[in-house]
Amino acid sequence: MSSFILHDHENDGIDRRGFLHCMAWAGTGLLVSLTGGVGRSQTLGHGQHPAQADLRFVQISDSHIGFNKEANKDVTATLQEAVARINALPEPPAFLLHTGDITHLSKPEEFDTAQQILKGCKTGEIFYVPGEHDVLTGNSQAYLERYGRNTKGDGWYSFDQKGVHFIGLVNVLNLKAGGLGSLGRDQLEWLADDLKGLSSSTPVVVFAHVPLWTVYEEWGWGTEDGIEALAYLKRFGSVTVLNGHIHQTMQKVEGNITFHTAASTAFPQPKPGSGPSPGPMKVPAGQLRSLLGLTGVKYVRGNRQLAILDESLEPEGASQAVNIDNFSFSPAALTVRAGTEVTWTNRDDIPHNVVSTDKSFASPVLDTDEKFTHRFTEPAEHAYYCSIHPKMTGKLIVLQ
């Protein structure tokens, strides 16, 4: 058992168009492999994980235990569903990372409920970092009393597993009105010192609640001094940064660093710029679980490869949706079970279509808000594109 366990079961910006090009809502298994910081991706089936991994772990985020509004009146149930998904994996993960907003109002009873649910997770350890909803009392003391063993300062720490160096950062204290997350001088100095003794070939995983790069400044989705932290990481060949906070999956690769945000287990939030402000977003009940989920990560010793797999809480065999938005298919890669209906919806103001390269399906021309639905009955892999704008491509894998 690691001595760093926190709880053992008991800079650049991006505009809205750019964001929508590189993000994907949860609901598909997307495997992103990184070797020396260079990413490649492929789709994976529901519950599938690559074999021969030396280390597997799972990330969940934004449980918001205590929330009971229209966006999800039973966040306890959806967190329990996430734990059940983890426990159903073919091989138990070594540990679980929770990237904050465990609770909604920092109440002791909310922490107690989360603890009882997560105690049932079949992982060896659970590591935490706080979200702003976990420190609403104005300081991190209540959080640290529960989860702060072996941490420094306001809860930051590092540990090693199977040759990978993990760093948990805290960027949700001392938030200013309308401002971004902040690490602070003490934590940055600790981070620089923590990294000094590491070889540049060491794979590094950093996890924090708020994204370390600026996703959308108007909504405070970023960390004001994150660029300094990222500068310390540039000498490493493989760096993965895992965050929560924005309640939707998003990935960006920049040089040797891959940024990945996880879906919430509680409720989705709007895409940046698509509403007046961030906050719980109500969706039809049948769509909620497709926008909630968890993230699995694996590491293969020797080739320094990390792989990230997002999985939604949607039941197998349910219908799936692909949006055509800003000249891209979102998600661009989708894995479904045989018998699943997939619906493409054109959200652009110009026409598009959907055509498979194997000629197994083709849509008519779709004007704005028009839909095309196809049921996939046989296992196969389908590449498809828009024949009107051929640079738009997607992939769909159908499993038995």
Buried (B, 14 or more C-beta within 10 A) or exposed (E): EBEBBBBBBEBEEBEBEEBBBBBBBBBBBBBBBBBEBEBEBBBBBBBBBBEEBBBBBBBBBBBBBBBEEEBBEEBBEBBBBBBEBBEEBEEBBBBBBBBBBBBBBBBEEBBEBBBEBBEEBEBBBBBBBBBBBBBBEEEBEBBBEBBBBEBBBBBBBBBEBBBBBBBBBBBBBBBEEEEBBBBBEEBBEBBEEBBEEBEEEBBBBBBBBBBBBBBBBEBBBBBBBBBBBBEBBEEBBBBBBBBBBBBBBBBBBBEBBBBBBBBBBBBBBBBBBEEEEBEBBEBEEEBBBBBBBBBBBBBBBEEBBBBBBBBBBBEEEBBBBBBBBBBBBBBBBBBBBBEBBBEBBBEBEEBBBBBBEEEEBEBEEBEEEBEBEBEBEEEBEBEBBBBEBEEBBBBBBBBE
